[in-house]
């Protein structure tokens, strides 16, 4: 019996949350958003995915691999101060009834995602928006630089 070889996706992230982040980033790119994974808006906080929209809107997406992962997250409400909208990204098997109703919801896998519920819009204040966009740009540029010149990390300590 002949079998058709399936292509191996060597770029598939190893961890479930990273796979969700990849699918969400792909879907948001289709909506003209750009994203930074593992974004640090302020010391002590690290969001799974921060997205910047075509009109300057800032979204934070937290990717949860299961209910235990969600219950262990004690910092998510602190992320609300750094975005215009907040979303949870989960897979199709996640029991979404445990997620707060007043937050956004995205169903995702490693390849795509769909916004099921928009999070409420709470616009950032001007000074906070400027600070968030500045950090977003610097973190994105630093990662691009590290990608293009991997040895640069040794130069900056």
C-alpha positions as CSV (number, residue, x, y, z in Angstrom):
1,X,0.0,0.0,0.0
2,X,1.4,3.4,-1.0
3,X,1.3,6.2,1.6
4,X,1.6,9.8,0.9
5,X,4.3,11.4,3.0
6,X,3.0,14.3,5.0
7,X,5.3,17.4,5.1
8,X,7.0,17.9,8.5
9,X,6.4,21.3,9.9
10,X,9.8,22.0,11.5
11,X,8.8,25.5,12.5
12,X,6.0,24.2,14.8
13,X,6.7,25.5,18.3
14,X,7.1,22.7,20.9
15,X,4.8,24.0,23.7
16,X,1.0,24.2,23.4
17,X,0.8,27.8,24.3
18,X,3.4,28.7,21.7
19,X,1.4,26.8,19.1
20,X,-1.7,28.8,20.0
21,X,0.3,32.1,19.8
22,X,1.5,31.1,16.3
23,X,-2.1,30.4,15.1
24,X,-3.3,33.7,16.6
25,X,-0.5,35.7,15.1
26,X,-1.2,34.2,11.7
27,X,-4.9,35.0,11.9
28,X,-4.2,38.6,13.2
29,X,-1.8,39.2,10.3
30,X,-4.7,38.5,8.0
31,X,-6.5,41.4,9.8
32,X,-3.5,43.7,9.3
33,X,-2.2,43.3,12.9
34,X,1.5,42.7,13.7
35,X,2.5,40.9,16.8
36,X,5.3,40.4,19.3
37,X,5.3,37.2,21.4
38,X,6.4,37.1,25.0
39,X,6.1,40.9,25.2
40,X,7.2,42.6,28.4
41,X,5.1,45.8,28.8
42,X,6.6,46.5,32.3
43,X,9.0,44.6,34.6
44,X,7.3,41.7,36.2
45,X,4.7,41.2,33.4
46,X,5.1,39.1,30.2
47,X,2.1,38.8,27.9
48,X,2.0,35.8,25.5
49,X,1.1,38.0,22.5
50,X,0.7,41.7,22.0
51,X,-0.8,42.9,18.7
52,X,-0.7,46.3,17.1
53,X,-3.5,47.1,14.7
54,X,-3.6,49.2,11.5
55,X,-5.2,52.1,13.4
56,X,-2.8,51.9,16.4
57,X,-5.0,49.7,18.5
58,X,-3.2,47.5,21.0
59,X,-4.5,44.0,21.9
60,X,-3.1,41.6,24.5
61,X,-3.8,37.9,23.9
62,X,-3.1,35.3,26.6
63,X,-2.8,31.7,25.3
64,X,-4.0,29.0,27.7
65,X,-3.3,25.3,27.0
66,X,-5.9,24.1,29.6
67,X,-7.9,25.0,32.7
68,X,-5.0,24.4,35.0
69,X,-2.9,26.9,33.0
70,X,-5.8,29.4,33.3
71,X,-6.2,28.9,37.0
72,X,-2.5,29.3,37.6
73,X,-2.4,32.7,35.9
74,X,-2.5,35.3,38.7
75,X,-1.3,38.3,36.7
76,X,-3.7,38.6,33.8
77,X,-5.7,41.5,35.2
78,X,-2.5,43.5,35.3
79,X,-2.3,43.2,31.6
80,X,-5.5,45.2,31.1
81,X,-3.6,48.4,31.8
82,X,-1.5,47.8,28.7
83,X,-4.0,47.2,26.0
84,X,-7.2,48.5,24.3
85,X,-8.7,45.0,24.2
86,X,-7.8,41.7,26.1
87,X,-8.4,38.2,24.7
88,X,-7.9,34.6,25.8
89,X,-6.7,32.2,23.1
90,X,-7.6,28.6,23.7
91,X,-8.0,25.4,21.6
92,X,-11.4,23.9,20.7
93,X,-11.3,21.4,23.6
94,X,-10.9,24.2,26.3
95,X,-13.9,24.6,28.6
96,X,-14.5,28.2,27.7
97,X,-17.2,28.6,30.4
98,X,-14.4,29.0,33.0
99,X,-13.1,32.2,31.2
100,X,-14.5,35.6,32.3
101,X,-17.4,36.7,30.2
102,X,-16.1,40.3,30.0
103,X,-12.9,39.4,28.1
104,X,-12.3,38.5,24.5
105,X,-12.2,34.9,23.3
106,X,-10.2,33.4,20.4
107,X,-10.3,29.8,19.4
108,X,-7.0,28.8,17.9
109,X,-4.6,26.0,16.9
110,X,-1.1,26.2,15.5
111,X,-2.2,27.2,12.1
112,X,-5.1,29.6,12.4
113,X,-7.5,31.3,14.8
114,X,-11.0,32.8,14.9
115,X,-12.2,35.6,17.1
116,X,-15.3,34.3,18.9
117,X,-16.0,37.2,21.2
118,X,-14.5,40.7,21.1
119,X,-13.1,41.9,24.4
120,X,-14.5,45.2,25.6
121,X,-12.7,48.3,24.3
122,X,-11.0,50.3,27.0
123,X,-8.7,52.8,25.2
124,X,-5.3,53.4,26.6
125,X,-4.5,56.9,27.9
126,X,-2.2,58.8,25.5
127,X,0.9,58.7,27.7
128,X,0.4,54.9,28.3
129,X,-0.2,54.3,24.6
130,X,3.0,56.1,23.7
131,X,5.0,54.0,26.3
132,X,3.5,50.7,25.1
133,X,4.1,51.5,21.5
134,X,7.7,52.5,22.2
135,X,8.3,49.2,24.1
136,X,6.6,47.2,21.3
137,X,8.8,48.8,18.6
138,X,12.0,48.4,20.6
139,X,11.4,44.8,21.5
140,X,10.4,44.0,17.9
141,X,13.4,45.7,16.5
142,X,15.8,44.1,19.0
143,X,14.4,40.6,18.0
144,X,14.8,41.4,14.4
145,X,18.4,42.5,15.0
146,X,19.2,39.3,16.9
147,X,17.7,37.3,14.1
148,X,19.7,39.0,11.4
149,X,22.9,39.1,13.5
150,X,22.8,36.4,16.2
151,X,26.2,37.5,17.5
152,X,24.9,40.9,18.6
153,X,23.8,39.5,22.0
154,X,27.4,39.0,22.9
155,X,28.2,42.6,22.2
156,X,25.6,44.0,24.5
157,X,26.1,41.7,27.4
